[in-house]
Amino acid sequence: MNDLTAPEKRFRPEIEGIRAVAALLVAVYHIWLGSVSGGVDVFFIVSGYLITTSLLSRMVREGKINILEYLLGLARRLFPIAFIVILVTALLSIFIMPQSQWEQIIAETFASAFYFQNWQLATSAVDYLAQNNDASPFQHFWALSIQGQFYVTWPIIIFLAYYLARKILKTPVRKTLLGVLIVIFTISIIYSIYITSANQPWAYFDTFARVWEFSLGGILALLIPYVNINKSISIVIGWLGLAIVCLTGIILPVSSVFPGYAALLPTTGVILVIISAEKGSRFGVERLLGSKPFLYFGSISYGFYLWHWPLLIFYYAYFGTDKASIPAGMAILLLTLILSILSVRILETPVRRMNIKQSKLKLTAILFSLMLPVLVVYFSWGAYAEQVQDELSGEYSEEEYPGALAIHEDTDPPSGVEPISNTEDAESNLPDFYTEDGCFTGIEGTEVSYCSFGETENPEYTIALVGGSHTGHWFPALDELSEEMDFQIDVYNKDGCRFTTDNFDGAMNESCMEWNEKVIEPLREDPPDLVFGTATVNRGNKVPQGYIEQWEKLEGVTEVFAIRDNPRMKEKIPSCIETKSVEECSISREEGLPDVTPWENTEGIPNNVTFADLSEYFCDDETCHSVIGNVVVYRDQHHLTNLYSRTLAEPLREPLTEALESLDE
């Protein structure tokens, strides 16, 4: 049986050129458009094309793949620039990035160095509690991580196809590999379409949802010898392919619809470019992409991709902005170009010229020496951050940091005291129940679980804390009161979910609505004395109808204590106050709260509801503050820090006591 024609392993100038275009598109879209171009999808299909051609020719020629030499060759290409970028980025982050982001950046330093940054970001993307994370200077390493995982696993695919063809099926090697790649492509794209529709934030970083792009490149490598297109048509499809690659980010909202079938657009563009180059023409796109400027830029495109993102993030952090002007963007691009050229000439080129067969030990030592400083910085920085955390989490003076008590007791806190949240990384400092297994339901979960805290031995009262994070951030205040007021706290919490029947603003997902249907049952079967929840949403001037409908289901069963929602700030407060004044991070009362009291403006409220309004502990007559009583109020834009919540215990005591005492009447 005849086999497929072996793909020709040769230098393809148009591929270097399309790499250059992709790298430049990624940077331009990031810097000026604040969006995603689809350029990484170009890298994925090109990688699939090139590595399949290389490994297959080696496998057919030698009957094996020397894994050690292959991995050394891979590391020789990837490690030098990657590790110098990681090292420089980590060191600069210590001095430029806000301490509130340190924990996130430290974790991503390690994830980037060991090529699992995509999974780190996937987890954060679907974790409601981590969704407020700022973009880190390592975020772009997700694409490199997926490529690294592909490079490591692809030799196994090639070998298995070779073994299957030679030892089991007795079929031609390349035809067998084609069949294997078609199966991988089919399974992966079906999964990609499914997971993109079901959970797009996760899918974007999911390796398995991206494998079809690499396999498509491999399929192209095997079939391109059979492509025979008229030269005129070839010219047209080549330029069409380049236009598709350049315009994908404008045509499609890449960051919110990829990968799925939408990613077929840029990958098709690359395929058209590569196919068109088979029929060379003076008017073909390969003349442009294969020109000296494009070839040179393609040779440094890897470094260009790696350097541009941290420079952009450092610019944002240093100047306290989230946009780059045209001159600033040009400066970032110029500095990126300079660093790319220097790192290629000084570091990458000398290492890549080393002969693998003759210098295995020397090359291994050099590559390890590049990794070692990164690990030293990672562990040292992590230890220092932990020390800072321990110091902040220790004892503090309530006289210097009264928080809400300054308003409650009408006293002026000491001036000249640095504001604290009692944690170095306020965003990750969550109420205690989040650290206990099974004590809250994740963003996609529907199961109802609860844990008990406070006075759990024969308490006089039981309070059920029901809802999402805006209910959950009152837990520290309740916990402070639980012993003295003798009540147990049963936490029924679901990420990103309110206690409601109505998704009036589209913010709740389907799992939230299902959870809301289920949570009523345990509250009715074993009713607490009081259900504690929020009464409003953001700046709403009425109580949401969905809240009322849930409360009605508890009428005659238990009482409801509904507290007014806190304001939402414009910026993430911990990082804002590190770079700006406290006043600049605050907002006007008009921006933070409606003029009317929402429940006084709402009809049909059931008789089992008691309302509480502690807005005076967030806003005065003119301003909603970012820092009160020297304590940082919010851990991000709208969730309370643990420390400020604890200082709200005394203000909460009076309305809560009245609600509990009314139960005995």
C-alpha positions in Angstrom: 0.0 0.0 0.0 1.4 3.4 -1.0 2.1 5.9 1.7 1.5 9.6 1.6 4.3 11.7 0.1 6.7 12.8 2.9 6.3 16.5 3.7 9.4 18.4 2.7 11.4 19.7 5.6 12.6 23.0 4.3 12.8 26.6 5.3 9.5 28.4 4.8 10.1 32.1 4.7 6.3 32.9 4.7 6.1 31.1 8.0 8.7 33.4 9.5 6.8 36.3 8.1 3.4 35.2 9.4 5.0 34.8 12.8 6.2 38.4 12.6 2.7 39.5 11.7 1.2 37.5 14.6 3.6 38.9 17.2 3.1 42.4 16.1 -0.7 42.0 16.0 -0.7 40.6 19.6 1.3 43.6 20.8 -0.7 46.3 18.9 -4.0 44.9 20.0 -2.9 44.7 23.6 -1.4 48.1 23.7 -3.9 50.3 21.8 -7.1 48.3 21.3 -7.2 46.6 24.8 -8.3 43.4 23.1 -7.0 40.1 21.8 -6.0 39.6 18.1 -6.0 35.8 17.7 -2.3 35.9 17.0 -1.5 33.1 19.4 -3.7 30.8 17.3 -1.4 31.6 14.4 1.5 30.4 16.6 -0.3 27.2 17.5 -1.1 26.1 13.9 2.4 27.0 12.7 3.9 25.0 15.6 1.8 22.0 14.7 2.9 22.3 11.1 6.6 22.6 11.8 7.0 20.1 14.6 5.0 17.4 12.8 7.2 17.8 9.7 10.4 17.7 11.8 9.5 14.8 14.1 8.0 12.7 11.3 11.1 13.0 9.1 13.2 12.1 12.1 11.0 9.1 12.9 10.9 7.8 9.4 14.6 8.4 8.9 15.9 6.9 12.1 13.0 4.8 13.3 13.1 6.5 16.7 13.1 9.9 18.4 16.0 10.5 20.9 13.9 12.0 23.6 16.9 13.5 25.5 18.3 15.2 22.4 14.8 16.3 21.4 14.1 17.8 24.9 17.5 19.5 25.0 16.9 21.0 21.5 13.5 22.2 22.7 14.9 23.7 25.9 17.7 25.3 23.8 15.1 27.2 21.8 12.7 28.1 24.5 14.5 28.5 27.8 17.1 31.3 27.2 14.8 34.2 26.5 11.9 32.8 28.5 13.9 32.6 31.7 15.6 35.9 31.3 12.1 37.5 30.8 10.8 35.7 33.8 13.7 36.8 36.0 13.7 40.4 34.9 9.9 40.6 35.2 9.9 39.1 38.7 12.6 41.4 40.0 10.9 44.5 38.5 7.5 43.4 39.9 8.8 43.6 43.4 9.5 47.3 43.0 6.7 48.3 40.5 3.7 46.2 41.1 1.4 46.8 44.1 1.9 44.5 47.1 -1.8 43.6 46.8 -0.8 41.6 43.7 2.3 40.0 45.0 0.7 36.7 45.9 -0.8 36.3 42.5 2.4 37.3 40.7 4.6 35.0 42.8 2.3 32.1 41.9 2.4 33.0 38.3 6.2 33.3 38.3 6.4 29.6 39.2 3.6 28.6 36.8 5.3 30.4 33.9 8.7 28.8 34.7 7.2 25.3 34.6 4.8 25.8 31.8 1.4 25.5 33.5 0.5 29.1 33.5 -2.6 28.4 31.3 -4.0 26.1 34.0 -3.2 28.7 36.7 -5.2 31.3 34.7 -8.0 28.8 33.9 -8.5 28.2 37.6 -8.6 31.9 38.3 -10.9 32.5 35.4 -13.6 30.3 36.7 -13.0 31.0 40.4 -15.4 33.8 41.3 -13.2 34.8 44.3 -10.2 35.2 41.9 -12.0 36.9 39.0 -11.1 40.3 40.3 -7.4 39.6 39.9 -5.6 42.3 38.0 -3.7 41.4 34.8 -0.2 40.2 35.9 3.0 40.8 33.9 3.2 37.0 33.5 -0.3 36.5 32.1 0.8 36.1 28.4 2.8 33.0 29.4 -0.4 31.0 29.1 0.2 30.6 25.4 3.8 29.5 25.9 2.6 27.0 28.5 0.2 25.4 26.0 2.9 25.3 23.4 5.4 23.7 25.8 2.8 21.0 26.7 2.3 20.4 23.0 6.0 20.1 22.3 6.4 17.5 25.1 3.5 15.3 24.1 3.7 15.5 20.3 6.7 13.0 20.0 4.5 10.5 21.9 1.8 11.0 19.3 4.2 10.5 16.4 5.8 7.5 18.0 2.4 5.8 18.8 1.3 6.4 15.2 4.6 4.9 14.0 4.2 1.9 16.3 0.6 1.4 15.4 1.4 1.5 11.6 4.5 -0.8 11.8 3.7 -3.2 14.5 -0.1 -3.5 14.7 -2.0 -2.4 11.7 0.8 -2.9 9.1 -0.2 0.3 7.4 1.8 3.1 5.9 3.2 5.4 8.6 2.1 8.8 7.2 -1.4 7.6 6.4 -1.7 6.2 9.9 -0.5 9.4 11.4 -3.0 11.4 9.3 -5.8 9.2 10.7 -4.5 9.7 14.2 -4.4 13.5 13.7 -7.8 13.6 12.2 -9.2 11.7 15.3 -7.4 14.1 17.7 -8.6 17.1 15.7 -12.2 15.8 15.7 -12.3 15.0 19.4 -10.6 18.2 20.4 -12.7 20.6 18.3 -15.9 18.9 19.5 -14.8 19.3 23.1 -13.6 22.9 22.3 -17.0 23.9 20.9 -18.8 22.3 23.9 -16.5 23.7 26.7 -16.5 27.1 25.0 -20.3 27.3 25.1 -20.4 25.8 28.6 -17.5 27.6 30.3 -15.7 30.0 28.0 -13.3 31.5 30.5 -12.0 28.1 31.4 -12.0 27.0 27.7 -9.8 29.9 26.6 -6.8 28.5 28.6 -7.7 24.8 28.3 -5.0 22.8 26.5 -7.4 20.1 25.4 -9.6 22.8 23.8 -6.6 24.0 21.8 -5.1 20.7 20.7 -7.1 20.7 17.5 -5.2 23.8 16.3 -1.9 22.0 16.6 -3.3 18.8 15.0 -4.7 20.9 12.1 -1.1 22.2 11.5 0.0 18.6 11.4 -2.7 17.6 9.0 -1.7 20.5 6.8 1.9 19.3 6.8 0.9 15.8 5.6 -1.5 17.0 2.9 0.2 20.0 1.5 2.2 18.0 -1.1 -1.1 17.2 -2.7 -2.3 20.7 -2.9 -2.2 22.0 -6.5 -3.9 25.4 -7.0 -3.9 27.7 -10.0 -1.3 30.4 -9.6 -3.9 33.2 -9.9 -6.1 31.6 -7.3 -3.0 31.1 -5.1 -2.3 34.8 -5.2 -5.8 35.7 -4.1 -6.1 33.2 -1.3 -2.7 34.2 0.1 -3.6 37.8 0.5 -7.1 36.8 1.7 -5.4 34.6 4.4 -3.2 37.5 5.5 -6.2 39.8 5.7 -8.1 37.2 7.8 -5.2 36.9 10.2 -4.9 40.7 10.6 -8.6 41.4 11.0 -9.7 38.5 13.2 -9.4 40.6 16.4 -11.6 43.3 14.8 -14.2 40.9 13.3 -14.5 38.7 16.5 -14.4 39.4 20.2 -11.6 36.8 20.5 -11.3 36.9 24.3 -14.9 36.0 24.9 -15.7 33.5 22.0 -12.4 31.6 21.5 -11.4 28.9 21.1 -14.4 26.9 19.8 -15.3 27.0 16.1 -14.6 30.8 16.1 -10.8 30.0 16.2 -11.2 28.4 12.7 -11.1 31.9 11.3 -7.4 32.8 12.0 -6.2 29.2 11.6 -7.9 29.1 8.1 -6.1 32.4 7.3 -2.7 30.8 8.2 -3.5 27.7 6.1 -4.3 29.9 3.1 -1.0 31.7 3.4 1.0 28.5 3.6 -0.9 26.9 0.7 -0.5 30.0 -1.4 3.3 29.9 -0.9 3.5 26.6 -2.7 2.9 28.4 -5.9 5.4 31.2 -5.7 4.6 34.4 -7.6 6.0 37.9 -7.7 2.6 39.2 -6.6 2.0 36.6 -4.0 1.8 37.2 -0.3 5.0 35.2 0.3 7.0 38.0 -1.4 6.0 40.3 1.4 6.2 37.8 4.2 9.5 36.4 2.9 11.1 39.8 2.6 14.2 40.6 4.7 12.4 42.9 7.2 9.7 40.2 7.9 12.3 37.4 8.0 14.3 39.3 10.6 11.3 40.3 12.7 10.1 36.7 12.5 13.5 35.6 13.9 13.0 37.7 17.0 9.2 37.4 17.2 9.4 34.9 20.2 11.4 37.5 22.2 9.1 40.3 21.0 6.0 38.4 22.3 7.6 37.7 25.6 8.9 41.2 26.3 5.9 43.4 25.2 3.4 42.3 27.8 5.4 42.9 31.1 6.5 46.3 29.7 2.9 47.2 29.1 1.7 46.1 32.6 4.7 47.9 34.2 3.7 51.0 32.3 0.1 50.7 33.6 1.2 50.1 37.2 3.9 52.9 37.3 1.7 55.6 35.7 -1.5 54.4 37.4 -3.5 54.0 34.2 -5.1 51.3 32.1 -4.5 52.8 28.7 -1.5 53.7 26.6 -1.3 56.8 24.5 0.1 56.5 20.9 3.5 58.0 22.0 3.6 55.7 25.1 2.6 52.7 23.0 5.3 53.5 20.4 7.9 53.7 23.2 6.8 50.3 24.6 7.1 48.8 21.1 10.5 50.3 20.6 11.8 49.1 24.0 10.3 45.7 23.2 12.2 45.6 19.9 15.5 46.6 21.5 15.2 44.0 24.3 14.2 41.3 21.8 17.2 42.0 19.6 19.6 42.1 22.6 18.3 39.0 24.2 18.4 37.1 20.9 22.0 38.2 20.1 23.5 37.9 23.6 21.7 34.9 24.9 19.6 32.9 22.5 21.8 32.7 19.5 25.0 31.5 21.3 23.0 28.8 23.1 21.1 27.7 19.9 24.5 27.3 18.1 25.7 24.7 20.6 25.8 21.2 19.2 23.5 19.0 21.2 25.2 15.6 20.4 28.6 17.0 21.4 27.7 19.2 24.3 24.9 17.5 26.3 26.3 18.1 29.7 27.5 21.7 29.0 24.1 22.6 27.4 22.2 21.1 30.4 24.4 23.0 32.8 23.8 26.3 30.9 20.0 25.8 30.8 19.9 24.9 34.5 21.9 28.0 35.3 19.3 30.1 33.5 16.5 28.5 35.6 18.3 28.7 39.0 18.1 32.5 39.4 14.4 32.4 38.7 13.9 29.8 41.4 16.0 31.8 43.9 13.9 34.9 43.3 10.7 32.9 43.5 11.5 31.3 46.9 13.1 34.4 48.3 10.3 36.7 47.3 7.7 34.2 48.5 9.5 34.0 51.9 9.6 37.8 52.2 5.9 38.1 51.2 5.0 35.6 53.9 7.0 37.5 56.4 5.2 40.7 55.5 1.9 38.9 55.8 2.8 37.5 59.2 3.7 41.1 60.4 0.4 42.5 59.1 -1.6 39.7 60.5 -0.2 40.2 63.9 -1.4 42.4 66.7 -2.6 45.9 65.8 -3.9 48.8 67.8 -7.6 49.4 67.7 -6.8 53.0 68.7 -4.8 53.5 65.6 -7.0 51.4 63.4 -10.6 51.7 64.6 -12.2 51.3 61.2 -16.0 51.6 61.4 -15.7 52.2 65.2 -14.4 55.7 64.4 -17.8 56.6 63.0 -19.8 54.5 65.6 -18.0 56.2 68.5 -17.7 59.6 66.7 -14.0 59.8 67.2 -11.2 61.0 65.0 -8.6 58.3 64.2 -4.9 59.2 64.6 -3.5 61.0 61.6 -0.4 60.0 59.8 -1.1 56.3 60.2 -0.6 54.2 57.1 -3.9 52.5 56.1 -4.0 48.8 56.6 -6.3 45.9 55.6 -4.4 43.6 58.0 -3.1 41.6 55.1 -0.4 42.1 52.5 -2.7 40.6 49.8 -6.1 42.0 50.7 -7.8 40.4 47.6 -7.0 36.9 48.7 -7.8 37.5 52.4 -11.2 35.9 52.5 -13.7 35.1 55.3 -12.7 32.0 57.2 -15.4 29.8 55.9 -13.8 29.9 52.4 -10.8 27.9 53.8 -13.0 25.0 55.0 -13.8 22.2 52.6 -17.4 21.9 51.7 -18.4 25.2 53.3 -19.3 27.0 50.1 -20.5 26.1 46.6 -18.3 27.0 43.6 -19.3 29.2 40.7 -20.5 26.2 38.6 -21.8 24.1 41.4 -25.5 23.5 42.3 -25.2 21.4 45.4 -26.3 23.0 48.7 -23.9 22.6 51.6 -23.4 24.5 54.8 -21.0 24.7 57.7 -21.7 26.0 61.3 -19.5 28.5 63.0 -19.7 30.7 66.1 -21.4 29.2 69.2 -22.2 25.7 68.0 -22.8 24.2 71.5 -26.4 24.8 72.5 -26.7 28.4 71.1 -29.6 30.6 72.0 -30.1 31.5 68.3 -29.1 30.2 64.9 -28.5 32.7 62.1 -28.2 31.4 58.5 -25.9 33.5 56.3 -27.4 32.9 52.8 -26.3 34.2 49.5 -23.0 35.0 47.7 -19.9 37.0 48.4 -21.8 40.2 49.3 -23.5 38.3 52.1 -20.4 36.3 52.9 -18.2 39.4 53.6 -20.4 40.1 56.6 -19.2 36.9 58.2 -16.3 38.4 60.2 -18.7 40.9 61.8 -21.1 38.2 62.7 -18.3 36.0 64.0 -17.2 38.8 66.3 -20.6 39.0 67.8 -21.5 35.3 68.0 -19.9 34.5 71.4 -21.3 37.4 73.3 -24.7 37.2 71.7 -24.7 33.4 71.8 -25.7 32.5 68.3 -24.5 29.9 65.7 -23.8 30.9 62.1 -24.9 28.5 59.4 -23.2 29.5 56.2 -25.1 28.7 52.9 -22.8 30.4 50.4 -22.4 30.1 46.6 -19.9 32.0 44.5 -21.3 34.7 42.4 -24.9 34.1 43.5 -27.6 36.1 45.3 -30.5 34.7 47.3 -33.0 35.4 44.6 -35.4 33.9 42.0 -34.9 36.6 39.4 -31.7 37.1 37.3 -32.8 40.6 36.5 -29.4 42.0 35.5 -28.0 38.9 33.9 -25.3 38.6 36.5 -26.3 35.1 37.8 -25.6 31.9 35.9 -27.9 28.9 35.5 -26.3 27.1 38.4 -27.1 30.0 40.7 -30.8 29.8 39.9 -30.8 26.1 40.4 -29.0 26.5 43.8 -31.6 29.1 44.8 -34.4 26.5 44.1 -32.6 23.9 46.2 -31.5 26.1 49.2 -35.1 26.8 50.2 -35.6 23.2 51.2 -33.1 22.9 54.1 -34.1 26.4 55.3 -37.7 25.2 55.6 -37.0 21.7 56.9 -34.7 22.9 59.7 -35.4 26.6 59.9 -32.9 29.0 61.6 -34.1 31.7 63.8 -32.9 34.3 61.3 -31.8 34.3 57.7 -29.2 37.0 57.1 -28.8 38.3 53.5 -28.6 41.4 51.4 -31.6 43.7 50.8 -30.4 45.5 47.6 -28.1 45.2 44.7 -25.5 47.9 44.0 -27.2 51.2 43.3 -30.7 49.8 42.9 -33.4 52.1 44.3 -35.8 49.2 44.9 -35.6 45.8 46.5 -35.3 43.2 43.7 -38.4 41.2 43.1 -36.5 38.0 43.2 -35.4 38.7 46.8 -39.0 39.3 47.8 -40.1 36.0 46.2 -37.4 34.1 48.1 -38.4 35.8 51.4 -42.0 34.9 50.8 -41.1 31.2 50.6 -39.9 31.6 54.2 -42.9 33.5 55.5 -44.4 31.7 58.5 -41.2 29.6 58.8 -38.4 32.0 59.8 -37.5 35.7 59.9 -35.3 37.5 57.5 -32.6 40.1 58.3 -31.8 42.0 55.1 -29.0 44.5 55.0 -28.4 47.2 52.5 -25.7 46.5 49.9 -22.5 48.4 50.1 -21.3 50.8 47.4 -19.1 49.7 44.5 -15.9 51.7 43.9 -14.4 52.6 40.5 -11.0 51.0 41.2 -9.6 48.1 43.2 -8.9 49.8 46.4 -5.8 48.0 47.8 -3.8 48.7 44.6 -5.3 52.1 44.2 -4.2 53.5 47.6 -0.7 52.2 46.9 -0.3 54.5 43.9 -2.8 57.3 44.6 -4.2 59.3 47.5 -7.1 57.9 49.6 -9.3 60.7 48.3 -8.6 59.8 44.7 -9.7 56.2 45.4 -13.0 57.3 46.9 -16.2 58.1 45.1 -19.0 60.6 45.6 -22.1 59.5 47.6 -24.1 60.1 44.4 -22.0 57.5 42.6 -22.2 55.0 45.4 -25.8 55.1 46.8 -29.2 56.0 45.5 -31.0 58.9 47.2 -34.0 56.9 48.3 -34.0 54.1 50.8 -34.9 51.1 48.5 -37.4 49.2 50.8 -39.3 52.4 51.4 -39.7 52.6 47.6 -40.8 48.9 47.2 -44.2 47.3 47.5 -45.1 43.8 48.5 -42.4 43.2 51.1 -43.5 40.2 53.3 -44.0 40.7 57.1 -41.1 38.4 58.1 -38.4 40.9 56.9 -36.4 43.3 59.0 -34.1 45.7 57.2 -30.8 47.3 58.3 -29.0 50.2 56.7 -25.4 50.7 57.7 -24.6 53.1 54.8 -23.3 55.7 57.2 -20.3 53.4 57.8 -19.4 53.5 54.1 -20.5 57.0 53.0 -20.9 60.4 54.6 -23.1 63.1 53.1 -20.7 63.7 50.2 -18.2 60.8 49.9 -18.1 57.0 49.9 -14.7 56.3 51.4 -12.0 53.8 50.4 -10.4 54.0 53.9 -12.3 54.6 57.1 -10.6 54.8 60.5 -7.3 54.0 58.9 -8.6 50.6 57.7 -8.9 49.8 54.0 -12.7 49.2 53.4 -12.6 47.0 50.3 -10.4 44.1 49.3 -11.2 44.9 45.6 -13.8 47.2 44.2 -16.8 46.1 46.2 -16.0 43.3 48.7 -15.2 44.2 52.3 -11.8 43.4 53.8 -12.0 41.0 56.7 -10.6 43.7 59.1 -13.2 46.3 58.1 -16.0 43.8 58.4 -14.8 42.9 61.9 -15.0 46.6 62.9 -18.6 46.7 61.7 -19.6 44.3 64.5 -20.5 47.0 66.9 -22.6 49.0 64.4 -24.3 45.7 63.4 -25.0 44.8 67.0 -28.0 47.1 67.7 -30.2 46.2 64.6 -29.3 42.5 65.0 -30.1 42.5 68.7 -33.5 44.1 67.9 -34.2 41.5 65.3 -33.3 38.6 67.6 -35.2 40.0 70.6 -38.3 40.4 68.4 -38.4 36.6 67.9 -39.3 36.2 71.6 -42.2 38.6 71.5 
